[in-house]
Amino acid sequence: MAQDIFALVRKKEAQFRQRLRRGVIITPGAVGDCLLMLPLAKFMKESLQLGGIDFIGHTEYIDFYPGRTCVDGIRSIDSIEFHRLFANAKDFEVEDGDVLISAFGRYEWVASFLGAGDGNFETNLIYTVNCHHAAEIATLPLAVEREFAGHIGEFYIREFINANTLWVAPPELSTNDVLVQPTQADICCGQILLQSQGIDPAGRVVIIHPGSGSKEKCWHLDNFCGLAETFARKDMQVLFVLGPAELERFGDKAMKRIEGAGKCVSGVGLTEVMQIIACADLYIGNDSGITHLAASLGAATLAIFGPTVPALYGPIGPRVTIFNAETDSFSGSFPTSTLSVADQVCQILGD
């Protein structure tokens, strides 16, 4: 009986110690970059047996992670004085009780995509963290810097393993995983948001996001509008979702074209965009952060690729279809591409 009690106590102590062990990923990346780091976060959490893992980044891109992803907590990258770590290592100083030291006090493992390739930053980060306690620290490249035959999510994991000389085999990356699990509350909110735009959630809903952070990756707007008009003839409800980049890029003529092809919503946060997409039957977009978000939710996603390589940067999700559009269709209207995408949509929706 006593042995059983001692065994239970030891088990509880081990579980408590594991819960205290924590890792962190520091990222200056945008929406898509952060989503493509989630496989790394999962790998760190599972292989290192961490009780939790945090993201330090731009909160507008990651604030919905806790409770929906493998990430347990988030912190604003602007809340930590990272600029100090870029100082010349010979001149860098921290004192007892320094806010930089306390910022990393809870982490045993640190993976930073900030400061990669900057020797001063890496040296200063290692020194700062180890002023409080011993920890494993690695700076990782945000972009592939050498030839790599695989997906960038796998690249991040391999770079982390190599940087820390871990004696573990890199796992085979599953590009079919659902990385973001919407809650029932998200579904309810998404339905309300659709209704506010005159969309019936009970009908067939297609979300189109015609933008991207890079103009070169954007399929010509006429092609998206042509698709929307085709869908409308098939009794599909089309909602264009526009972010700040699109509102800045599109003029009055483009906005009128969009509004003539379907409903349009703008000025909503990333969480609301996630909730809307979670209620849609299909999402269509360029190689963009929102397309990565749609895929990660498990939504039926048609990703339009042109100048970028899908094998390296393709969205992760179980219902992703990649359409490699003709190069010319990114600079102008291209009816052949539009018809081909419409055919793909019919296959996805079973029409």
FILO-812089 format. One record per residue (C-alpha): residue number from 1; residue in three letters; x, z, y. Coordinates in pm, 1 decimal, m for minus. Layout:
N
+-----+--------+----------+----------+----------+
: num : residu :       xx :       zz :       yy :
+-----+--------+----------+----------+----------+
: NUM :    ALA :        X :        Z :        Y :
...
+-----+--------+----------+----------+----------+
***
This chain:
351
+-----+--------+----------+----------+----------+
: num : residu :       xx :       zz :       yy :
+-----+--------+----------+----------+----------+
:   1 :    MET :      0.0 :      0.0 :      0.0 :
:   2 :    ALA :    279.1 :     97.1 :    243.6 :
:   3 :    GLN :    467.5 :   m221.9 :    160.8 :
:   4 :    ASP :    157.2 :   m426.6 :    242.0 :
:   5 :    ILE :    122.3 :   m253.1 :    578.6 :
:   6 :    PHE :    491.0 :   m308.8 :    662.5 :
:   7 :    ALA :    461.2 :   m675.9 :    562.8 :
:   8 :    LEU :    156.3 :   m714.8 :    786.4 :
:   9 :    VAL :    337.0 :   m547.5 :   1077.4 :
:  10 :    ARG :    638.5 :   m775.5 :   1034.4 :
:  11 :    LYS :    409.0 :  m1078.7 :   1022.0 :
:  12 :    LYS :    232.4 :   m970.8 :   1340.4 :
:  13 :    GLU :    567.8 :   m907.6 :   1510.8 :
:  14 :    ALA :    690.1 :  m1253.5 :   1411.1 :
:  15 :    GLN :    371.1 :  m1410.9 :   1544.8 :
:  16 :    PHE :    405.6 :  m1217.0 :   1870.4 :
:  17 :    ARG :    769.6 :  m1325.1 :   1911.9 :
:  18 :    GLN :    673.7 :  m1686.8 :   1848.4 :
:  19 :    ARG :    400.7 :  m1669.8 :   2111.6 :
:  20 :    LEU :    660.9 :  m1551.8 :   2360.5 :
:  21 :    ARG :    890.9 :  m1845.9 :   2286.6 :
:  22 :    ARG :    820.5 :  m2118.5 :   2536.3 :
:  23 :    GLY :    950.6 :  m2459.9 :   2634.5 :
:  24 :    VAL :    907.6 :  m2674.9 :   2942.9 :
:  25 :    ILE :    920.1 :  m3041.7 :   3035.6 :
:  26 :    ILE :   1011.2 :  m3120.6 :   3396.3 :
:  27 :    THR :    889.7 :  m3461.6 :   3506.1 :
:  28 :    PRO :    869.3 :  m3648.2 :   3836.5 :
:  29 :    GLY :    672.8 :  m3921.6 :   3657.8 :
:  30 :    ALA :    330.7 :  m4063.5 :   3736.5 :
:  31 :    VAL :     16.9 :  m4070.7 :   3519.4 :
:  32 :    GLY :    141.8 :  m4303.3 :   3245.5 :
:  33 :    ASP :    488.9 :  m4150.3 :   3227.4 :
:  34 :    CYS :    345.6 :  m3801.8 :   3173.8 :
:  35 :    LEU :    106.1 :  m3918.8 :   2902.1 :
:  36 :    LEU :    389.1 :  m4092.9 :   2717.9 :
:  37 :    MET :    577.2 :  m3760.5 :   2716.0 :
:  38 :    LEU :    300.9 :  m3582.0 :   2523.1 :
:  39 :    PRO :    447.4 :  m3683.7 :   2182.2 :
:  40 :    LEU :    772.7 :  m3515.8 :   2292.9 :
:  41 :    ALA :    580.0 :  m3204.9 :   2396.5 :
:  42 :    LYS :    411.3 :  m3195.7 :   2055.9 :
:  43 :    PHE :    744.6 :  m3245.9 :   1878.0 :
:  44 :    MET :    909.4 :  m2963.5 :   2074.1 :
:  45 :    LYS :    621.4 :  m2727.2 :   2012.6 :
:  46 :    GLU :    604.6 :  m2791.1 :   1639.0 :
:  47 :    SER :    968.9 :  m2845.7 :   1540.2 :
:  48 :    LEU :   1103.2 :  m2560.4 :   1755.2 :
:  49 :    GLN :    810.2 :  m2333.7 :   1662.6 :
:  50 :    LEU :    729.7 :  m2257.3 :   2022.8 :
:  51 :    GLY :    434.9 :  m2042.3 :   2122.2 :
:  52 :    GLY :    363.4 :  m2268.4 :   2416.8 :
:  53 :    ILE :    491.4 :  m2554.1 :   2625.4 :
:  54 :    ASP :    449.4 :  m2618.8 :   2997.3 :
:  55 :    PHE :    474.2 :  m2924.8 :   3218.1 :
:  56 :    ILE :    628.1 :  m2901.7 :   3563.0 :
:  57 :    GLY :    523.3 :  m3211.4 :   3754.5 :
:  58 :    HIS :    290.2 :  m3353.4 :   4013.6 :
:  59 :    THR :    m26.3 :  m3155.2 :   3948.7 :
:  60 :    GLU :   m261.1 :  m3438.5 :   4046.3 :
:  61 :    TYR :   m141.4 :  m3617.1 :   3730.3 :
:  62 :    ILE :   m139.7 :  m3325.7 :   3483.5 :
:  63 :    ASP :   m390.0 :  m3065.5 :   3600.2 :
:  64 :    PHE :   m635.6 :  m3147.2 :   3320.4 :
:  65 :    TYR :   m379.2 :  m3105.3 :   3038.7 :
:  66 :    PRO :   m433.3 :  m2739.0 :   2937.2 :
:  67 :    GLY :   m720.5 :  m2711.9 :   2690.6 :
:  68 :    ARG :   m726.8 :  m3087.8 :   2626.1 :
:  69 :    THR :   m370.8 :  m3163.3 :   2511.5 :
:  70 :    CYS :    m81.9 :  m2988.3 :   2335.9 :
:  71 :    VAL :     37.2 :  m2866.0 :   2678.3 :
:  72 :    ASP :    m46.1 :  m2500.8 :   2743.3 :
:  73 :    GLY :     32.9 :  m2466.0 :   3113.1 :
:  74 :    ILE :    124.1 :  m2668.9 :   3420.5 :
:  75 :    ARG :    317.1 :  m2593.4 :   3737.6 :
:  76 :    SER :    368.6 :  m2794.7 :   4054.7 :
:  77 :    ILE :    707.2 :  m2959.7 :   4087.0 :
:  78 :    ASP :    683.4 :  m2887.3 :   4460.0 :
:  79 :    SER :    658.1 :  m2511.9 :   4396.5 :
:  80 :    ILE :   1021.6 :  m2495.0 :   4277.4 :
:  81 :    GLU :   1323.7 :  m2561.1 :   4498.5 :
:  82 :    PHE :   1461.2 :  m2839.7 :   4281.2 :
:  83 :    HIS :   1632.8 :  m3002.3 :   4579.8 :
:  84 :    ARG :   1891.5 :  m2722.3 :   4570.0 :
:  85 :    LEU :   2004.4 :  m2831.2 :   4223.9 :
:  86 :    PHE :   2129.1 :  m3164.7 :   4360.6 :
:  87 :    ALA :   2397.4 :  m2989.1 :   4565.8 :
:  88 :    ASN :   2763.4 :  m3032.2 :   4476.6 :
:  89 :    ALA :   2824.2 :  m2805.9 :   4177.6 :
:  90 :    LYS :   3133.9 :  m2658.8 :   4348.0 :
:  91 :    ASP :   2921.2 :  m2536.3 :   4638.2 :
:  92 :    PHE :   2612.8 :  m2431.8 :   4441.2 :
:  93 :    GLU :   2519.8 :  m2065.6 :   4443.1 :
:  94 :    VAL :   2233.0 :  m1848.4 :   4322.4 :
:  95 :    GLU :   2201.7 :  m1476.0 :   4371.7 :
:  96 :    ASP :   2034.5 :  m1199.2 :   4173.2 :
:  97 :    GLY :   1659.9 :  m1227.6 :   4212.1 :
:  98 :    ASP :   1685.5 :  m1587.9 :   4330.8 :
:  99 :    VAL :   1352.6 :  m1773.1 :   4301.7 :
: 100 :    LEU :   1530.1 :  m2055.2 :   4118.2 :
: 101 :    ILE :   1640.8 :  m1816.5 :   3844.8 :
: 102 :    SER :   1298.7 :  m1658.4 :   3806.7 :
: 103 :    ALA :   1133.6 :  m2003.1 :   3791.8 :
: 104 :    PHE :   1290.3 :  m2059.3 :   3448.3 :
: 105 :    GLY :   1291.0 :  m1702.2 :   3321.3 :
: 106 :    ARG :   1037.7 :  m1758.7 :   3045.0 :
: 107 :    TYR :   1179.3 :  m2076.9 :   2887.8 :
: 108 :    GLU :   1406.0 :  m2106.1 :   2583.9 :
: 109 :    TRP :   1403.1 :  m2486.8 :   2585.4 :
: 110 :    VAL :   1412.7 :  m2706.4 :   2895.3 :
: 111 :    ALA :   1379.7 :  m3087.2 :   2893.3 :
: 112 :    SER :   1417.9 :  m3237.0 :   3239.9 :
: 113 :    PHE :   1340.9 :  m3595.8 :   3333.0 :
: 114 :    LEU :   1431.5 :  m3495.8 :   3687.5 :
: 115 :    GLY :   1799.6 :  m3533.9 :   3771.9 :
: 116 :    ALA :   1893.2 :  m3745.1 :   3470.2 :
: 117 :    GLY :   2234.1 :  m3902.3 :   3524.8 :
: 118 :    ASP :   2317.4 :  m3663.6 :   3808.2 :
: 119 :    GLY :   2603.7 :  m3443.3 :   3689.4 :
: 120 :    ASN :   2557.4 :  m3192.1 :   3970.1 :
: 121 :    PHE :   2189.2 :  m3142.7 :   3891.2 :
: 122 :    GLU :   2248.8 :  m3091.3 :   3520.0 :
: 123 :    THR :   2539.8 :  m2850.3 :   3578.2 :
: 124 :    ASN :   2343.7 :  m2650.5 :   3834.4 :
: 125 :    LEU :   2030.9 :  m2639.6 :   3617.7 :
: 126 :    ILE :   2226.3 :  m2511.3 :   3316.1 :
: 127 :    TYR :   2398.6 :  m2249.2 :   3530.5 :
: 128 :    THR :   2071.5 :  m2136.6 :   3691.8 :
: 129 :    VAL :   1876.5 :  m2097.3 :   3369.1 :
: 130 :    ASN :   2159.9 :  m1918.6 :   3192.2 :
: 131 :    CYS :   2189.3 :  m1667.6 :   3474.3 :
: 132 :    HIS :   1874.3 :  m1512.4 :   3329.7 :
: 133 :    HIS :   1909.9 :  m1578.3 :   2957.1 :
: 134 :    ALA :   2060.8 :  m1820.6 :   2708.6 :
: 135 :    ALA :   1857.4 :  m2138.8 :   2677.0 :
: 136 :    GLU :   1889.0 :  m2496.4 :   2556.0 :
: 137 :    ILE :   1876.8 :  m2748.7 :   2841.2 :
: 138 :    ALA :   1879.5 :  m3127.6 :   2835.1 :
: 139 :    THR :   1831.6 :  m3393.5 :   3101.5 :
: 140 :    LEU :   1664.9 :  m3707.0 :   2969.6 :
: 141 :    PRO :   1628.5 :  m4059.3 :   3114.8 :
: 142 :    LEU :   1282.6 :  m4152.3 :   3239.1 :
: 143 :    ALA :   1335.0 :  m4519.4 :   3150.7 :
: 144 :    VAL :   1506.0 :  m4684.8 :   2855.2 :
: 145 :    GLU :   1865.7 :  m4743.7 :   2961.3 :
: 146 :    ARG :   1984.1 :  m4931.6 :   2657.2 :
: 147 :    GLU :   1849.2 :  m5162.1 :   2390.1 :
: 148 :    PHE :   1592.3 :  m4973.6 :   2189.0 :
: 149 :    ALA :   1375.8 :  m5116.8 :   1914.0 :
: 150 :    GLY :   1075.3 :  m4891.2 :   1932.5 :
: 151 :    HIS :    821.1 :  m4724.5 :   2156.3 :
: 152 :    ILE :    928.2 :  m4525.7 :   2460.9 :
: 153 :    GLY :    751.4 :  m4216.6 :   2324.6 :
: 154 :    GLU :    985.5 :  m4232.9 :   2026.0 :
: 155 :    PHE :   1279.6 :  m4293.9 :   2261.5 :
: 156 :    TYR :   1208.2 :  m3966.6 :   2444.9 :
: 157 :    ILE :   1203.1 :  m3770.1 :   2120.0 :
: 158 :    ARG :   1527.8 :  m3925.7 :   1996.8 :
: 159 :    GLU :   1699.2 :  m3860.1 :   2329.2 :
: 160 :    PHE :   1589.3 :  m3495.4 :   2313.4 :
: 161 :    ILE :   1719.9 :  m3460.3 :   1957.7 :
: 162 :    ASN :   2053.6 :  m3620.6 :   2048.3 :
: 163 :    ALA :   2095.3 :  m3417.7 :   2367.4 :
: 164 :    ASN :   2046.8 :  m3091.9 :   2177.5 :
: 165 :    THR :   2224.3 :  m3208.5 :   1857.9 :
: 166 :    LEU :   1928.7 :  m3092.2 :   1651.5 :
: 167 :    TRP :   1960.4 :  m3127.0 :   1277.2 :
: 168 :    VAL :   1615.8 :  m3277.0 :   1235.3 :
: 169 :    ALA :   1504.4 :  m3626.7 :   1154.5 :
: 170 :    PRO :   1306.5 :  m3788.4 :   1436.2 :
: 171 :    PRO :    943.0 :  m3812.9 :   1328.5 :
: 172 :    GLU :    776.7 :  m4149.7 :   1297.9 :
: 173 :    LEU :    574.7 :  m4191.2 :   1614.3 :
: 174 :    SER :    207.1 :  m4253.0 :   1552.3 :
: 175 :    THR :     72.4 :  m4479.9 :   1824.4 :
: 176 :    ASN :   m279.0 :  m4410.4 :   1692.8 :
: 177 :    ASP :   m295.9 :  m4045.1 :   1797.8 :
: 178 :    VAL :   m559.6 :  m3908.5 :   2033.4 :
: 179 :    LEU :   m342.4 :  m3731.0 :   2290.8 :
: 180 :    VAL :   m620.9 :  m3608.6 :   2520.5 :
: 181 :    GLN :   m932.4 :  m3451.2 :   2373.7 :
: 182 :    PRO :  m1222.3 :  m3439.9 :   2622.9 :
: 183 :    THR :  m1450.4 :  m3138.3 :   2606.0 :
: 184 :    GLN :  m1826.7 :  m3145.2 :   2579.7 :
: 185 :    ALA :  m1834.0 :  m3038.7 :   2943.9 :
: 186 :    ASP :  m1624.1 :  m3346.5 :   3026.5 :
: 187 :    ILE :  m1878.9 :  m3570.4 :   2855.4 :
: 188 :    CYS :  m2164.3 :  m3411.4 :   3049.6 :
: 189 :    CYS :  m1975.9 :  m3448.2 :   3378.7 :
: 190 :    GLY :  m1889.5 :  m3809.2 :   3295.2 :
: 191 :    GLN :  m2253.7 :  m3891.2 :   3229.8 :
: 192 :    ILE :  m2355.1 :  m3734.9 :   3561.5 :
: 193 :    LEU :  m2084.0 :  m3930.9 :   3743.2 :
: 194 :    LEU :  m2201.9 :  m4255.4 :   3583.9 :
: 195 :    GLN :  m2560.7 :  m4184.0 :   3681.1 :
: 196 :    SER :  m2451.2 :  m4119.1 :   4038.8 :
: 197 :    GLN :  m2318.6 :  m4476.3 :   4043.8 :
: 198 :    GLY :  m2641.8 :  m4622.6 :   3910.8 :
: 199 :    ILE :  m2509.4 :  m4656.9 :   3555.3 :
: 200 :    ASP :  m2720.6 :  m4551.6 :   3256.7 :
: 201 :    PRO :  m2490.5 :  m4367.3 :   3012.2 :
: 202 :    ALA :  m2729.2 :  m4452.1 :   2728.2 :
: 203 :    GLY :  m2661.9 :  m4823.7 :   2778.9 :
: 204 :    ARG :  m2344.1 :  m5016.1 :   2712.7 :
: 205 :    VAL :  m2083.1 :  m4925.3 :   2973.0 :
: 206 :    VAL :  m1761.8 :  m5114.5 :   3048.5 :
: 207 :    ILE :  m1503.3 :  m4959.9 :   3281.4 :
: 208 :    ILE :  m1261.7 :  m5196.3 :   3457.0 :
: 209 :    HIS :   m954.3 :  m5072.6 :   3640.6 :
: 210 :    PRO :   m794.3 :  m5380.2 :   3800.4 :
: 211 :    GLY :   m490.1 :  m5207.9 :   3946.9 :
: 212 :    SER :   m147.5 :  m5074.0 :   3861.1 :
: 213 :    GLY :    139.7 :  m4904.9 :   4041.5 :
: 214 :    SER :    323.5 :  m5238.0 :   4034.9 :
: 215 :    LYS :    152.9 :  m5546.5 :   4177.3 :
: 216 :    GLU :    347.9 :  m5767.4 :   3935.5 :
: 217 :    LYS :    167.9 :  m5602.7 :   3641.0 :
: 218 :    CYS :   m178.1 :  m5674.8 :   3782.7 :
: 219 :    TRP :   m384.4 :  m5948.4 :   3623.8 :
: 220 :    HIS :   m541.2 :  m6151.4 :   3903.8 :
: 221 :    LEU :   m856.0 :  m5989.2 :   4041.1 :
: 222 :    ASP :  m1060.2 :  m6306.9 :   3992.7 :
: 223 :    ASN :  m1004.7 :  m6275.5 :   3618.6 :
: 224 :    PHE :  m1145.3 :  m5921.3 :   3608.8 :
: 225 :    CYS :  m1441.8 :  m6021.4 :   3823.6 :
: 226 :    GLY :  m1507.1 :  m6320.0 :   3601.1 :
: 227 :    LEU :  m1515.0 :  m6087.0 :   3301.6 :
: 228 :    ALA :  m1754.9 :  m5851.8 :   3478.5 :
: 229 :    GLU :  m1994.0 :  m6137.7 :   3549.3 :
: 230 :    THR :  m1975.9 :  m6246.7 :   3185.1 :
: 231 :    PHE :  m2053.7 :  m5890.6 :   3068.6 :
: 232 :    ALA :  m2347.7 :  m5860.6 :   3307.2 :
: 233 :    ARG :  m2505.9 :  m6164.0 :   3142.1 :
: 234 :    LYS :  m2476.6 :  m5977.7 :   2811.9 :
: 235 :    ASP :  m2660.5 :  m5671.0 :   2948.2 :
: 236 :    MET :  m2342.3 :  m5467.5 :   2977.7 :
: 237 :    GLN :  m2307.0 :  m5231.5 :   3272.9 :
: 238 :    VAL :  m1976.1 :  m5276.2 :   3452.7 :
: 239 :    LEU :  m1814.5 :  m5010.8 :   3668.9 :
: 240 :    PHE :  m1494.1 :  m5087.6 :   3858.5 :
: 241 :    VAL :  m1275.6 :  m4779.8 :   3913.5 :
: 242 :    LEU :  m1040.6 :  m4807.8 :   4209.8 :
: 243 :    GLY :   m758.5 :  m4573.6 :   4301.7 :
: 244 :    PRO :   m561.7 :  m4530.7 :   4625.9 :
: 245 :    ALA :   m324.6 :  m4817.6 :   4540.9 :
: 246 :    GLU :   m612.3 :  m5063.0 :   4495.6 :
: 247 :    LEU :   m791.7 :  m4951.6 :   4812.2 :
: 248 :    GLU :   m470.3 :  m5007.5 :   5006.0 :
: 249 :    ARG :   m392.5 :  m5339.6 :   4837.5 :
: 250 :    PHE :   m735.5 :  m5504.3 :   4840.3 :
: 251 :    GLY :   m877.1 :  m5646.3 :   5161.5 :
: 252 :    ASP :  m1241.5 :  m5692.3 :   5262.8 :
: 253 :    LYS :  m1269.8 :  m6022.1 :   5076.4 :
: 254 :    ALA :  m1146.4 :  m5867.3 :   4749.3 :
: 255 :    MET :  m1377.3 :  m5567.3 :   4786.5 :
: 256 :    LYS :  m1678.6 :  m5793.3 :   4839.5 :
: 257 :    ARG :  m1577.7 :  m5988.9 :   4528.2 :
: 258 :    ILE :  m1566.9 :  m5667.1 :   4324.8 :
: 259 :    GLU :  m1895.2 :  m5535.5 :   4459.8 :
: 260 :    GLY :  m2059.1 :  m5867.6 :   4376.7 :
: 261 :    ALA :  m1938.7 :  m5849.5 :   4016.2 :
: 262 :    GLY :  m2035.8 :  m5491.0 :   3931.4 :
: 263 :    LYS :  m2071.9 :  m5133.6 :   4047.0 :
: 264 :    CYS :  m1767.4 :  m4974.8 :   4208.9 :
: 265 :    VAL :  m1640.5 :  m4618.3 :   4243.8 :
: 266 :    SER :  m1336.9 :  m4494.4 :   4434.7 :
: 267 :    GLY :  m1202.0 :  m4173.3 :   4579.1 :
: 268 :    VAL :  m1247.7 :  m3968.6 :   4262.2 :
: 269 :    GLY :   m975.3 :  m3752.3 :   4108.2 :
: 270 :    LEU :   m797.9 :  m3818.2 :   3782.5 :
: 271 :    THR :  m1005.1 :  m3559.3 :   3595.2 :
: 272 :    GLU :  m1325.3 :  m3734.1 :   3704.3 :
: 273 :    VAL :  m1181.7 :  m4072.6 :   3602.2 :
: 274 :    MET :  m1100.8 :  m3922.4 :   3261.4 :
: 275 :    GLN :  m1457.8 :  m3794.0 :   3229.4 :
: 276 :    ILE :  m1606.4 :  m4132.3 :   3320.6 :
: 277 :    ILE :  m1388.9 :  m4319.7 :   3071.5 :
: 278 :    ALA :  m1473.5 :  m4067.5 :   2798.4 :
: 279 :    CYS :  m1838.3 :  m4182.5 :   2824.7 :
: 280 :    ALA :  m1768.8 :  m4557.6 :   2824.6 :
: 281 :    ASP :  m1803.3 :  m4805.1 :   2538.8 :
: 282 :    LEU :  m1501.1 :  m5002.4 :   2654.0 :
: 283 :    TYR :  m1220.0 :  m4980.4 :   2907.7 :
: 284 :    ILE :  m1023.3 :  m5280.9 :   3037.6 :
: 285 :    GLY :   m713.0 :  m5258.3 :   3255.2 :
: 286 :    ASN :   m354.9 :  m5361.0 :   3322.2 :
: 287 :    ASP :    m41.3 :  m5184.0 :   3205.9 :
: 288 :    SER :   m118.9 :  m4881.0 :   3421.9 :
: 289 :    GLY :   m146.9 :  m4504.9 :   3407.6 :
: 290 :    ILE :   m526.8 :  m4524.0 :   3386.4 :
: 291 :    THR :   m501.8 :  m4760.1 :   3089.3 :
: 292 :    HIS :   m271.0 :  m4510.1 :   2917.4 :
: 293 :    LEU :   m526.6 :  m4239.5 :   2994.7 :
: 294 :    ALA :   m811.9 :  m4439.9 :   2843.9 :
: 295 :    ALA :   m610.8 :  m4506.2 :   2527.1 :
: 296 :    SER :   m503.5 :  m4143.0 :   2495.1 :
: 297 :    LEU :   m870.1 :  m4036.5 :   2503.9 :
: 298 :    GLY :   m942.6 :  m4247.5 :   2196.9 :
: 299 :    ALA :  m1160.0 :  m4484.9 :   2400.1 :
: 300 :    ALA :  m1184.7 :  m4851.1 :   2300.4 :
: 301 :    THR :   m915.1 :  m4991.8 :   2528.4 :
: 302 :    LEU :   m823.0 :  m5350.9 :   2606.3 :
: 303 :    ALA :   m485.0 :  m5350.1 :   2780.5 :
: 304 :    ILE :   m378.6 :  m5665.0 :   2967.4 :
: 305 :    PHE :     m2.9 :  m5713.3 :   2940.4 :
: 306 :    GLY :    212.0 :  m5979.7 :   3103.4 :
: 307 :    PRO :    557.0 :  m5898.2 :   3241.1 :
: 308 :    THR :    602.4 :  m5571.4 :   3047.8 :
: 309 :    VAL :    671.3 :  m5532.0 :   2675.8 :
: 310 :    PRO :    381.8 :  m5377.7 :   2475.7 :
: 311 :    ALA :    607.2 :  m5273.3 :   2187.3 :
: 312 :    LEU :    799.4 :  m5048.3 :   2426.0 :
: 313 :    TYR :    536.3 :  m4945.3 :   2681.0 :
: 314 :    GLY :    207.6 :  m4995.4 :   2498.4 :
: 315 :    PRO :    m62.6 :  m4727.5 :   2534.6 :
: 316 :    ILE :    m91.8 :  m4467.2 :   2259.7 :
: 317 :    GLY :   m437.0 :  m4436.4 :   2106.1 :
: 318 :    PRO :   m640.2 :  m4519.0 :   1795.2 :
: 319 :    ARG :   m852.8 :  m4797.6 :   1950.0 :
: 320 :    VAL :   m609.8 :  m5001.3 :   2157.1 :
: 321 :    THR :   m610.4 :  m5380.0 :   2168.0 :
: 322 :    ILE :   m324.9 :  m5551.4 :   2352.0 :
: 323 :    PHE :   m395.5 :  m5884.2 :   2518.6 :
: 324 :    ASN :    m84.3 :  m6079.3 :   2617.0 :
: 325 :    ALA :   m211.9 :  m6286.2 :   2908.1 :
: 326 :    GLU :    m50.9 :  m6606.6 :   3031.6 :
: 327 :    THR :    203.8 :  m6546.9 :   3305.2 :
: 328 :    ASP :     16.5 :  m6775.5 :   3544.9 :
: 329 :    SER :   m293.9 :  m6558.3 :   3516.9 :
: 330 :    PHE :   m116.7 :  m6278.7 :   3704.8 :
: 331 :    SER :    m76.8 :  m6493.6 :   4015.5 :
: 332 :    GLY :   m413.2 :  m6670.4 :   4012.7 :
: 333 :    SER :   m745.6 :  m6719.4 :   3838.8 :
: 334 :    PHE :   m698.5 :  m6844.9 :   3484.7 :
: 335 :    PRO :  m1028.6 :  m6928.3 :   3309.0 :
: 336 :    THR :   m866.2 :  m6975.3 :   2968.0 :
: 337 :    SER :   m734.5 :  m6617.9 :   2972.5 :
: 338 :    THR :  m1070.8 :  m6485.2 :   3088.6 :
: 339 :    LEU :  m1253.9 :  m6654.9 :   2804.6 :
: 340 :    SER :   m999.8 :  m6525.3 :   2552.7 :
: 341 :    VAL :  m1042.8 :  m6169.2 :   2677.6 :
: 342 :    ALA :  m1422.1 :  m6206.2 :   2662.5 :
: 343 :    ASP :  m1388.2 :  m6310.0 :   2298.8 :
: 344 :    GLN :  m1173.0 :  m6002.9 :   2231.7 :
: 345 :    VAL :  m1438.1 :  m5783.3 :   2393.8 :
: 346 :    CYS :  m1709.4 :  m5930.1 :   2173.0 :
: 347 :    GLN :  m1500.9 :  m5847.9 :   1865.6 :
: 348 :    ILE :  m1436.1 :  m5493.3 :   1983.1 :
: 349 :    LEU :  m1803.6 :  m5429.3 :   2058.4 :
: 350 :    GLY :  m1922.1 :  m5612.0 :   1746.4 :
: 351 :    ASP :  m2113.7 :  m5882.5 :   1935.4 :
+-----+--------+----------+----------+----------+
***
